[in-house]
Amino acid sequence: MEDACCPQKNIQEHHDLDYLAGTWSEKEKKEFDSTLKKMRTIDMEMWK
């Protein structure tokens, strides 16, 4: 029960993708951030 209510106590650290960190160019980062921003926009008309 405690695991279900307090998942932060069961955090496992993984390093299998560490080699990917920092491999994007600044242009790629900006494009990715821009795309995410568009996807995270809430269309209030759709939710009425």
DSSP file (Angstrom, degrees, kcal/mol; ACC not computed):
  #  RESIDUE AA STRUCTURE BP1 BP2  ACC     N-H-->O    O-->H-N    N-H-->O    O-->H-N    TCO  KAPPA ALPHA  PHI   PSI    X-CA   Y-CA   Z-CA
    1    1 A M     >        0   0    0      0, 0.0     4,-1.8     0, 0.0     3,-0.3   0.000 360.0 360.0 360.0 -42.2    0.0    0.0    0.0
    2    2 A E  H  >  +     0   0    0      1,-0.2     4,-2.2     2,-0.2     0, 0.0   0.880 360.0  56.4 -61.8 -36.7    2.8    2.4    0.9
    3    3 A D  H  4 S+     0   0    0      1,-0.2    -1,-0.2     2,-0.2     7,-0.1   0.880 107.0  49.6 -61.1 -37.9    4.3    1.8   -2.6
    4    4 A A  H  4 S+     0   0    0     -3,-0.3    -1,-0.2     1,-0.2    -2,-0.2   0.867 118.2  37.2 -70.7 -37.2    1.1    2.9   -4.3
    5    5 A C  H  < S+     0   0    0     -4,-1.8    -2,-0.2     1,-0.2    -1,-0.2   0.699 126.0  36.0 -89.7 -18.9    0.7    6.1   -2.3
    6    6 A C    ><  +     0   0    0     -4,-2.2     3,-1.7    -5,-0.2     4,-0.2  -0.495  61.8 158.6-132.6  63.4    4.4    7.0   -2.1
    7    7 A P  G >   +     0   0    0      0, 0.0     3,-2.0     0, 0.0    -1,-0.1   0.740  65.5  75.5 -64.0 -21.4    6.1    6.0   -5.4
    8    8 A Q  G >  S+     0   0    0      1,-0.3     3,-0.9     2,-0.2    -5,-0.1   0.734  86.3  63.6 -63.4 -19.7    8.9    8.5   -4.9
    9    9 A K  G <  S+     0   0    0     -3,-1.7    -1,-0.3     1,-0.2    -6,-0.1   0.661 100.5  52.9 -75.6 -15.0   10.4    6.1   -2.3
   10   10 A N  G <  S+     0   0    0     -3,-2.0     2,-0.3    -4,-0.2    -1,-0.2   0.013  75.3 145.0-109.4  26.9   10.9    3.5   -5.0
   11   11 A I    <   -     0   0    0     -3,-0.9     2,-0.4     1,-0.0    -3,-0.1  -0.488  30.9-161.9 -71.5 129.2   12.8    5.6   -7.5
   12   12 A Q        -     0   0    0     -2,-0.3     2,-0.5     2,-0.0    -2,-0.1  -0.921  12.0-136.8-109.8 137.9   15.4    3.7   -9.4
   13   13 A E        -     0   0    0     -2,-0.4     2,-0.3     2,-0.0    -2,-0.0  -0.828  21.2-168.7 -96.1 128.0   18.2    5.5  -11.2
   14   14 A H        -     0   0    0     -2,-0.5     3,-0.1     1,-0.1    -2,-0.0  -0.888  17.6-178.5-116.6 147.9   19.0    4.2  -14.7
   15   15 A H    >   +     0   0    0     -2,-0.3     3,-1.2     1,-0.1     4,-0.3   0.199  51.1 109.1-127.7  13.7   22.0    5.1  -16.8
   16   16 A D  T 3  S+     0   0    0      1,-0.3     3,-0.1     2,-0.1    -1,-0.1   0.679  87.9  38.9 -71.2 -15.8   21.5    3.2  -20.0
   17   17 A L  T >> S+     0   0    0      1,-0.1     3,-2.0     2,-0.1     4,-0.5   0.242  80.3 110.0-113.7  11.8   20.7    6.3  -22.0
   18   18 A D  G X4  +     0   0    0     -3,-1.2     3,-1.3     1,-0.3    -2,-0.1   0.822  68.0  67.6 -56.8 -33.0   23.3    8.6  -20.5
   19   19 A Y  G 34 S+     0   0    0     -4,-0.3    -1,-0.3     1,-0.3    -2,-0.1   0.708  95.0  58.3 -63.6 -18.4   25.3    8.7  -23.6
   20   20 A L  G X4 S+     0   0    0     -3,-2.0     3,-1.8     2,-0.1    -1,-0.3   0.706  79.0 109.9 -82.6 -20.6   22.5   10.6  -25.4
   21   21 A A  T << S+     0   0    0     -3,-1.3    -3,-0.0    -4,-0.5     0, 0.0  -0.325  88.6   7.6 -61.2 129.4   22.6   13.5  -22.9
   22   22 A G  T 3  S+     0   0    0     -2,-0.1    -1,-0.3     1,-0.1    -2,-0.1   0.654  92.6 116.8  78.3  15.6   23.9   16.6  -24.5
   23   23 A T    <   +     0   0    0     -3,-1.8     2,-0.2     2,-0.1    -2,-0.1   0.560  48.2  95.3 -94.9  -7.4   24.0   15.3  -28.0
   24   24 A W  S    S-     0   0    0     -4,-0.2     2,-0.1     1,-0.1    -4,-0.0  -0.585  73.7-125.6 -83.0 145.1   21.5   17.7  -29.6
   25   25 A S     >  -     0   0    0     -2,-0.2     4,-2.3     1,-0.1     5,-0.2  -0.360  30.3-105.3 -75.8 167.3   22.6   20.8  -31.3
   26   26 A E  H  > S+     0   0    0      1,-0.2     4,-2.3     2,-0.2     5,-0.2   0.884 123.4  53.2 -62.2 -37.7   21.2   24.1  -30.1
   27   27 A K  H  > S+     0   0    0      2,-0.2     4,-2.3     1,-0.2    -1,-0.2   0.928 109.2  47.9 -63.0 -45.3   19.0   24.2  -33.3
   28   28 A E  H  > S+     0   0    0      1,-0.2     4,-2.4     2,-0.2    -2,-0.2   0.896 111.0  51.6 -62.9 -40.2   17.7   20.7  -32.6
   29   29 A K  H  X S+     0   0    0     -4,-2.3     4,-2.8     2,-0.2     5,-0.2   0.927 110.3  48.0 -62.0 -45.7   16.9   21.7  -29.0
   30   30 A K  H  X S+     0   0    0     -4,-2.3     4,-2.3     1,-0.2    -2,-0.2   0.902 112.1  49.5 -63.4 -41.3   15.0   24.8  -30.1
   31   31 A E  H  X S+     0   0    0     -4,-2.3     4,-2.2     2,-0.2    -1,-0.2   0.916 112.8  47.4 -63.6 -43.0   13.0   22.8  -32.6
   32   32 A F  H  X S+     0   0    0     -4,-2.4     4,-2.6     2,-0.2    -2,-0.2   0.933 112.6  48.2 -63.8 -47.3   12.1   20.2  -30.0
   33   33 A D  H  X S+     0   0    0     -4,-2.8     4,-2.3     1,-0.2    -1,-0.2   0.887 111.3  51.2 -61.3 -39.3   11.1   22.8  -27.4
   34   34 A S  H  X S+     0   0    0     -4,-2.3     4,-1.8    -5,-0.2    -1,-0.2   0.910 110.5  48.5 -64.2 -43.0    9.0   24.6  -30.0
   35   35 A T  H  X S+     0   0    0     -4,-2.2     4,-2.0     1,-0.2    -2,-0.2   0.915 111.6  49.5 -64.2 -43.7    7.2   21.4  -31.0
   36   36 A L  H  X S+     0   0    0     -4,-2.6     4,-1.8     1,-0.2    -1,-0.2   0.903 107.5  54.6 -62.0 -40.9    6.6   20.5  -27.3
   37   37 A K  H  < S+     0   0    0     -4,-2.3     4,-0.4     1,-0.2    -1,-0.2   0.907 108.3  49.2 -60.1 -41.7    5.2   24.0  -26.6
   38   38 A K  H >< S+     0   0    0     -4,-1.8     3,-0.9     1,-0.2    -1,-0.2   0.897 111.6  48.9 -63.9 -40.7    2.7   23.5  -29.5
   39   39 A M  H 3< S+     0   0    0     -4,-2.0    -1,-0.2     1,-0.2    -2,-0.2   0.781 108.5  54.0 -71.2 -26.1    1.6   20.1  -28.2
   40   40 A R  T 3< S+     0   0    0     -4,-1.8     2,-0.4    -5,-0.2    -1,-0.2   0.453  81.5 111.0 -89.5  -0.8    1.1   21.4  -24.7
   41   41 A T    <   -     0   0    0     -3,-0.9     2,-0.5    -4,-0.4    -3,-0.0  -0.598  64.3-138.8 -75.7 130.7   -1.2   24.2  -25.7
   42   42 A I        -     0   0    0     -2,-0.4     2,-1.1     1,-0.0     3,-0.1  -0.806   3.1-142.9 -94.7 125.4   -4.7   23.6  -24.5
   43   43 A D    >>  -     0   0    0     -2,-0.5     4,-1.0     1,-0.2     3,-0.8  -0.759  14.2-168.3 -86.0  99.7   -7.5   24.5  -27.0
   44   44 A M  T 34 S+     0   0    0     -2,-1.1     3,-0.3     1,-0.3    -1,-0.2   0.804  83.2  60.0 -63.8 -29.8  -10.1   25.9  -24.6
   45   45 A E  T >4 S+     0   0    0      1,-0.2     3,-1.0     2,-0.2    -1,-0.3   0.862 102.2  53.6 -64.4 -34.9  -12.8   25.8  -27.4
   46   46 A M  T <4 S+     0   0    0     -3,-0.8    -1,-0.2     1,-0.2    -2,-0.2   0.800 107.6  51.4 -69.1 -28.3  -12.3   22.1  -27.7
   47   47 A W  T 3<        0   0    0     -4,-1.0    -1,-0.2    -3,-0.3    -2,-0.2   0.257 360.0 360.0 -97.5  12.5  -12.9   21.6  -23.9
   48   48 A K    <         0   0    0     -3,-1.0    -1,-0.2    -4,-0.1    -2,-0.1   0.467 360.0 360.0 -81.6 360.0  -16.1   23.5  -23.6
